[in-house]
Amino acid sequence: MGSVEDEVKQLIIDVLQLEDVTPADIDTDAPLFIDGLGLDSIDALELGVALHKRYGISLSGDAEEVRRHFASVRSLAAMIASHRTK
């Protein structure tokens, strides 16, 4: 799954225009919000739009489920991988 995780890291960097950040700088298991990468709700919205555009994934419904998917790069990659197998 490493390649999907790398895709997610690059997507985060590109969409959020994180200058001076490389995929290697992003910990796959670190939280994306608050403590880890420090993203906020606007970042989540932008990332959600990018996920929809690139992978056709729509995140709606249960807020707890969305939070779980956005917990880390690894959880986003797992969601993308499971979406691809459907």
C-alpha positions as CSV (number, residue, x, y, z in Angstrom):
1,M,0.0,0.0,0.0
2,G,3.0,2.3,0.1
3,S,2.3,3.7,-3.3
4,V,-1.2,4.8,-2.3
5,E,0.2,6.4,0.9
6,D,2.8,8.2,-1.3
7,E,-0.1,9.4,-3.5
8,V,-2.0,10.7,-0.5
9,K,1.1,12.5,0.8
10,Q,1.7,14.2,-2.6
11,L,-2.0,15.1,-2.8
12,I,-1.9,16.8,0.6
13,I,1.2,18.7,-0.4
14,D,-0.2,19.8,-3.8
15,V,-3.7,20.7,-2.7
16,L,-2.7,22.5,0.4
17,Q,0.3,24.1,-1.2
18,L,2.7,23.1,1.6
19,E,5.9,24.7,0.6
20,D,9.2,23.1,1.7
21,V,7.4,19.8,2.6
22,T,8.2,16.5,0.9
23,P,6.3,13.2,1.1
24,A,9.1,11.9,3.3
25,D,8.4,14.7,5.8
26,I,4.9,13.5,6.4
27,D,4.6,10.6,8.9
28,T,2.2,8.0,7.5
29,D,0.7,7.3,11.0
30,A,0.7,10.8,12.5
31,P,-2.6,12.6,12.9
32,L,-3.5,15.0,10.1
33,F,-5.2,17.4,12.4
34,I,-4.2,19.4,15.4
35,D,-1.0,17.6,16.8
36,G,0.4,15.9,13.7
37,L,0.4,17.8,10.4
38,G,-1.8,20.5,11.9
39,L,-4.5,20.7,9.3
40,D,-7.8,22.5,10.0
41,S,-11.4,22.2,8.8
42,I,-10.7,24.3,5.7
43,D,-7.8,22.0,4.8
44,A,-10.2,19.0,5.3
45,L,-12.7,20.5,2.9
46,E,-10.1,21.2,0.2
47,L,-8.7,17.7,0.7
48,G,-12.2,16.2,0.4
49,V,-12.8,18.0,-2.9
50,A,-9.4,16.8,-4.2
51,L,-10.3,13.2,-3.2
52,H,-13.6,13.5,-5.1
53,K,-11.9,14.9,-8.2
54,R,-9.0,12.4,-8.3
55,Y,-10.6,9.2,-7.0
56,G,-14.4,9.8,-7.3
57,I,-14.8,9.4,-3.6
58,S,-17.6,11.4,-1.9
59,L,-17.4,11.8,1.8
60,S,-20.7,12.5,3.3
61,G,-22.9,11.1,6.0
62,D,-21.6,10.0,9.3
63,A,-19.2,12.7,10.7
64,E,-17.5,10.1,12.9
65,E,-16.7,7.9,9.8
66,V,-15.2,10.9,8.0
67,R,-13.1,11.7,11.0
68,R,-11.9,8.1,11.1
69,H,-10.9,8.3,7.4
70,F,-9.1,11.6,7.9
71,A,-7.2,10.4,11.0
72,S,-3.9,9.8,9.1
73,V,-2.3,9.3,5.7
74,R,-2.6,5.5,6.4
75,S,-6.3,5.7,7.0
76,L,-6.9,7.8,3.9
77,A,-4.9,5.4,1.8
78,A,-6.8,2.5,3.1
79,M,-10.1,4.2,2.2
80,I,-8.8,4.9,-1.3
81,A,-7.6,1.3,-1.7
82,S,-11.0,-0.1,-0.6
83,H,-12.8,2.3,-2.9
84,R,-10.7,1.1,-5.8
85,T,-11.6,-2.6,-5.2
86,K,-15.4,-1.9,-5.4
